[in-house]
Structure formats: C-alpha cells, structure tokens
C-alpha cells in the first residue's frame, strides 16, 4: 500500500521530537495511531527506522536517509498544494505567445501588460 502524506508528516514529526507520546498529543492523535503510522512507513521501507529506548526514539542510519528523502518530498508536496491553490484562484498559469510580425512588439507589450496586471501569476 502506498504511503499516505499524513503518514509521512507523522513520521517526520516523530523524527524531529524523538517522543511518540508528546508528538501524538501535539498532533491530536492517540499514541497507538501515531505508532501505527510510523510502522506503516517502516513497513514500506522494509526496515526499522528508529532506535527505541525508554527515553524516546532516535533515527538510525536508515531512518536518517529516509527522513531526508521524505522531508524533501513533503516540501515538494507543500509547493504543489500552493500551486494548486493559486491555479484554482486563477492566479497562476502558463501563457505562450508566438509573434511573426516583428513590428507588433509594442502592441504585444501593451496587451501583455494588461494581462499581467490582472493575473500576475
């Protein structure tokens, strides 16, 4: 089963804090639910990613690699969600303009200035 973005967020939160119980409280989850999310990430990678102790958890070497990659994935996901919001609000898009008449430059600049004023994205 593919990882859910929430499992990634929860895994990274535990990696940052090193404490499952306080992270669960902070996220509004039960400790078992947060533990299950961490286990799903570990199952996906097929290995333990944390060293567990009485005082908390700490990423092992595999966990450090996974956390780095998942951190980049989380940042890219956040960027994609920002773009989606901008596009839904019609603030972003792509316009391609082709001009064959080289004397049309001034007219084109005027027209594009008006478009950019209304839709800067």
Secondary structure, DSSP 8 states (H G I E B T S, - for coil): ----HHHHHHHHHHHHH--HHHHHHHHT--HHHHHHHHHHHHHHHTS--EEEETTEEEE-HHHHHHHHHHHHHHHHHHHHHHHHHHHHTT-----------GGGHHHHHHHHHHHHHH---
